[in-house]
Amino acid sequence: AYRNGTRTDALFHPVPDGKLAARDFPTGSGTNLLRIESDGGGVAAYEFAVNGSVSQVDWDDHVMGRQAYGHVGPDRGADEFEITGDVTRFCLAGPATVYLDGTELSPGSAGRTALRASPNHEITATPGTTVLFEAAARGYRGDRVWGDWYVDGQPWAGPGVFHSQTGGPGLNTFSYSFGDEGTHRVRADLYDGDRSDGDGDQIGSVDWTVHVTPDGNQPPTVELVEPSSDATVQESSEPRRFEAAAHDPEGALDRMVWWQSQCDAMVRIDPVSGGSATSSISFAPEYGCPLGVRAIDENGAVSDLTGWAVERSD
């Protein structure tokens, strides 16, 4: 998204008043039927993610792992999905009504609680692996959710591998590299507004248990596809094609994140699934902002950043 020619981070803008979001979904239980029904009068586009599973009931929808997207309308029609777990992200643009197990959802209908968006409660990792943790809030009253994070009882703060840019309204993220073998506990305390550490209005807490062992979950890897012969490109005002491939030893890819290092800017997130996947973008490379890709699996393991340096043009 660009405003007056300057790129903005849309994820950091609050959900507009009156718009349905993940915070308005009740806590999941068992298998639920999610229905997105057109109100007519235009196309309604949607995108959502869960921390369980997603399967489409009808056809012509797009499901990638634990995420789905599509559209309904302009002349009525509906898409249905069977989901397990909690809805951790939901975006809807256009005239449509959303139902969960036959009950219409509306903004502000959910109770206040914190939940574990990703990964699962108990995971494994190999020494040196960076893991991305995501905590979501239901029914928060402010524009955003603030999070305090702890590892083995000690508070941790810092930019992390994505400078919190994989978060957004109602979703707070944290990454940590586990160097030592053993069992570790990660906890997130979520607060309404911009005050925390006991001074704010606490929504709730969630935690994870991480077993770090040599035979634990291995992080994905990324390789350059296009351009592949040279990891250096020249700056340009004209977009060019970039493509990368990701591979996961456990066959559980979740997403690929395009990232400009040094400039610390997220370019795009692509949902992926399975053991191998590719992602491509059309992008104008900027001098001083190397372009790279990280892959994340369903256990939150994050790959090393692999990409292209950007030189000045002659």
Secondary structure, 3 states (H helix, E strand, C coil): CEECCEECCHHHCCCCCCCCCHHHCCCCCCEEEEEEEECCCCCEEEEEEECCEEEECCCCCEEECCEEEEEECCCCCEEEEEEECCEEEEEEECCEEEEECCEECCCCCCCCEEEEEECCCEEEECCCEEEEEEEEEECCCCCCEEEEEEECCEEECCCCCCCCCCCECCEEEEEEEECCCEEEEEEEEEEECCCCCCCCEEEEEEEEEEEECCCCCCCCEEEEEECCCCCEEECCCCCEEEEEEEECCCCCEEEEEEEECCCCEEEEEEECCCCEEEEEEEECCCCCCCEEEEEEECCCEECCCEEEEEECCC
